[in-house]
Amino acid sequence: MPYQFTSFLIPKNANTFFLLEDRYVKGGFQVRSDVADRDAIPPGNRKPGMLVWTQAEGKLWQLAGDSATWGEAQLGGGLQGVRQTVTYITQELQPNGFEDFSLALGKAALLLSLRVTVPVLVEAFSRMDRSDENPYSFLATNDHLADDGTTLMTDGSIYKNRRYSILANEEDPPTDAIPFRITNQGQLPTSTTLTISFIPLE
């Protein structure tokens, strides 16, 4: 049950012991031993925007709006340009089967890198009904599992396309959920791990 205070807490008899450790405060700033310790912060102790310093890595991290994704925080004129990484693992996909899901990347996000573990088709849409005529798409192959903006042509030449992409939610009003679809275009059932590195723009 809650306890109500009409003033603030001070140590008894001028003792210098601490009153509260940072790890027991919801949100705010915490110091943790490493990223594993950071990831073990219970959901009830998390708050979007909170900061965590990990001693082993010597880095400052900020928690995204989904309360699950950590990005390296860069201070200077406020928090900005925070690079984040998110991972998604599909269920087993049958041949020509697909899985729809959404990732909390922000209303708009700069896609820095996208990687899968097996050949699949990855698509990102701007609307939840996935009705885009020209969605972001990356067709992975055994020798090309990361989207680097290049395409291997049938004659062996390499076509260089855009290096980075901007994903956006165009719903009215927009949300921070970007709809995705992963399709298994192979002949055998498979599952893949999708890893995305991005910077939220809005």
C-alpha positions as a printed NumPy array, in Angstrom:
array([[  0.   ,   0.   ,   0.   ],
       [  1.238,   3.563,  -0.596],
       [  2.764,   5.712,   2.118],
       [  2.126,   9.444,   2.035],
       [  4.791,  11.983,   3.026],
       [  4.201,  15.661,   3.609],
       [  7.898,  16.502,   3.298],
       [ 11.137,  14.814,   2.235],
       [ 13.243,  12.038,   3.749],
       [ 16.58 ,  12.656,   5.485],
       [ 19.006,  10.233,   7.214],
       [ 18.328,   9.656,  10.915],
       [ 20.653,  11.402,  13.425],
       [ 22.711,  12.952,  10.611],
       [ 23.961,   9.534,   9.487],
       [ 25.504,   9.416,   6.007],
       [ 24.021,   6.138,   4.791],
       [ 21.942,   6.221,   1.619],
       [ 18.161,   6.352,   1.72 ],
       [ 17.432,   4.718,  -1.631],
       [ 19.448,   2.934,  -4.327],
       [ 18.97 ,   3.943,  -7.966],
       [ 18.055,   0.395,  -9.034],
       [ 14.836,   0.579,  -7.   ],
       [ 13.547,   3.781,  -8.627],
       [ 11.143,   3.499, -11.569],
       [ 12.598,   5.321, -14.575],
       [ 15.121,   8.091, -14.006],
       [ 18.813,   7.164, -14.09 ],
       [ 20.429,   3.877, -13.057],
       [ 23.949,   2.438, -13.008],
       [ 24.178,  -1.258, -13.938],
       [ 27.129,  -3.623, -14.282],
       [ 26.625,  -4.555, -17.96 ],
       [ 23.997,  -4.834, -20.697],
       [ 22.76 ,  -8.165, -19.324],
       [ 22.105,  -6.472, -15.973],
       [ 20.433,  -3.602, -17.845],
       [ 18.191,  -5.998, -19.792],
       [ 17.2  ,  -7.68 , -16.502],
       [ 15.566,  -4.484, -15.184],
       [ 11.995,  -5.583, -14.362],
       [  9.136,  -4.069, -16.433],
       [  7.757,  -2.377, -13.301],
       [ 11.056,  -0.576, -12.88 ],
       [ 11.161,   0.758, -16.443],
       [  9.895,   4.002, -17.91 ],
       [ 10.279,   5.194, -21.543],
       [ 13.112,   7.705, -21.778],
       [ 14.989,   6.441, -18.711],
       [ 18.789,   6.361, -18.815],
       [ 21.131,   3.537, -17.767],
       [ 24.938,   3.626, -17.542],
       [ 26.584,   0.205, -17.972],
       [ 29.975,  -0.015, -16.288],
       [ 31.401,  -2.867, -18.389],
       [ 30.683,  -1.133, -21.697],
       [ 31.164,   2.418, -20.439],
       [ 28.042,   3.507, -22.322],
       [ 24.863,   5.454, -21.626],
       [ 21.623,   3.887, -22.861],
       [ 18.102,   5.284, -23.289],
       [ 14.9  ,   3.239, -23.191],
       [ 12.588,   3.602, -26.19 ],
       [  8.834,   4.162, -26.076],
       [  8.078,   0.437, -26.243],
       [  9.813,  -0.025, -22.836],
       [ 11.823,  -2.896, -24.352],
       [ 14.348,  -1.418, -26.794],
       [ 17.606,   0.155, -25.608],
       [ 19.553,   2.596, -27.76 ],
       [ 22.883,   4.261, -27.099],
       [ 22.161,   7.778, -25.827],
       [ 24.163,  10.746, -27.06 ],
       [ 23.956,  13.921, -25.002],
       [ 24.39 ,  17.395, -26.378],
       [ 21.586,  19.886, -26.769],
       [ 19.244,  17.242, -25.399],
       [ 18.937,  13.582, -26.353],
       [ 19.054,  13.255, -30.114],
       [ 20.296,  10.911, -32.784],
       [ 19.868,   7.878, -30.532],
       [ 20.744,   4.766, -32.518],
       [ 18.679,   1.748, -31.5  ],
       [ 18.534,  -1.943, -32.354],
       [ 15.502,  -4.21 , -32.266],
       [ 15.215,  -7.956, -32.924],
       [ 12.192, -10.033, -33.958],
       [ 11.981, -13.836, -34.316],
       [  9.26 , -15.304, -36.525],
       [  7.273, -18.453, -35.949],
       [  7.942, -21.334, -38.35 ],
       [  6.848, -20.217, -41.797],
       [  5.615, -22.744, -44.331],
       [  6.637, -22.359, -48.009],
       [  4.932, -19.199, -49.347],
       [  3.659, -18.528, -45.825],
       [  4.076, -15.141, -44.167],
       [  3.902, -13.485, -40.759],
       [  2.572,  -9.968, -40.111],
       [  3.827,  -7.97 , -37.128],
       [  4.658,  -4.405, -36.09 ],
       [  7.752,  -2.88 , -34.505],
       [  7.817,   0.281, -32.373],
       [ 10.369,   2.268, -34.38 ],
       [  8.691,   5.678, -34.072],
       [  6.255,   7.531, -36.32 ],
       [  9.188,   7.789, -38.737],
       [ 12.595,   6.12 , -38.572],
       [ 15.852,   6.135, -40.503],
       [ 16.671,   2.506, -41.276],
       [ 20.432,   2.042, -40.905],
       [ 20.715,  -1.714, -41.329],
       [ 18.476,  -4.745, -41.701],
       [ 19.633,  -8.353, -41.419],
       [ 17.946, -11.764, -41.399],
       [ 19.388, -15.203, -40.665],
       [ 17.858, -17.118, -43.597],
       [ 16.626, -16.139, -47.087],
       [ 13.192, -14.497, -46.815],
       [ 11.328, -11.492, -48.212],
       [ 11.05 ,  -8.597, -45.718],
       [  8.529,  -5.817, -46.347],
       [  7.714,  -2.684, -44.323],
       [  4.492,  -0.749, -44.865],
       [  3.152,   2.679, -44.001],
       [ -0.351,   1.516, -43.067],
       [ -1.628,  -1.261, -40.851],
       [ -3.714,  -2.797, -43.677],
       [ -0.439,  -3.227, -45.616],
       [ -2.017,  -1.805, -48.778],
       [  1.089,   0.057, -49.983],
       [  1.697,  -0.355, -53.715],
       [  5.437,   0.16 , -53.22 ],
       [  6.47 ,  -0.877, -49.693],
       [ 10.067,  -1.105, -48.52 ],
       [ 11.241,  -4.578, -49.501],
       [ 14.38 ,  -6.664, -49.156],
       [ 14.72 , -10.127, -50.691],
       [ 17.477, -11.957, -48.832],
       [ 19.5  , -14.749, -50.399],
       [ 21.972, -17.209, -48.892],
       [ 24.906, -14.973, -49.81 ],
       [ 23.108, -11.678, -49.175],
       [ 21.356, -11.684, -45.776],
       [ 21.855,  -7.974, -44.986],
       [ 20.374,  -5.063, -46.926],
       [ 23.303,  -2.911, -48.043],
       [ 21.452,  -1.254, -50.913],
       [ 22.917,  -3.519, -53.594],
       [ 21.237,  -6.055, -55.881],
       [ 22.993,  -8.896, -57.671],
       [ 21.741,  -8.964, -61.274],
       [ 21.325, -12.145, -63.356],
       [ 24.389, -11.277, -65.438],
       [ 26.562, -11.131, -62.302],
       [ 26.751,  -7.354, -62.153],
       [ 25.836,  -5.448, -58.989],
       [ 23.212,  -2.702, -59.074],
       [ 23.737,  -0.064, -56.385],
       [ 20.539,   1.415, -55.017],
       [ 19.811,   3.599, -51.961],
       [ 21.951,   2.814, -48.874],
       [ 19.492,   3.913, -46.173],
       [ 15.698,   4.029, -46.072],
       [ 13.097,   6.035, -44.159],
       [ 10.151,   4.106, -42.745],
       [  7.02 ,   5.997, -41.675],
       [  3.575,   5.331, -40.249],
       [  1.013,   7.237, -42.349],
       [ -2.076,   6.382, -40.333],
       [ -4.274,   9.281, -39.235],
       [ -3.263,   9.934, -36.533],
       [  0.126,   8.209, -36.902],
       [  1.462,   5.83 , -34.254],
       [  4.984,   4.586, -33.515],
       [  4.182,   1.136, -34.96 ],
       [  5.695,   0.252, -38.331],
       [  3.908,  -2.732, -39.966],
       [  6.122,  -5.526, -41.329],
       [  5.613,  -8.751, -43.221],
       [  8.125, -11.587, -43.635],
       [  7.43 , -14.16 , -46.361],
       [  9.095, -17.529, -46.814],
       [  9.681, -17.855, -50.552],
       [ 11.663, -21.08 , -50.198],
       [ 10.615, -24.702, -50.588],
       [ 11.05 , -25.756, -46.933],
       [  9.579, -24.503, -43.634],
       [ 11.826, -21.97 , -41.942],
       [ 12.08 , -19.358, -39.216],
       [ 14.252, -16.265, -39.207],
       [ 15.589, -13.641, -36.829],
       [ 15.212, -10.073, -38.057],
       [ 17.645,  -7.478, -36.65 ],
       [ 17.106,  -3.806, -37.407],
       [ 19.311,  -0.844, -36.503],
       [ 17.543,   2.509, -36.76 ],
       [ 17.273,   6.11 , -35.562],
       [ 13.779,   7.376, -34.611],
       [ 13.025,  10.612, -36.459],
       [  9.727,  11.492, -34.783]])
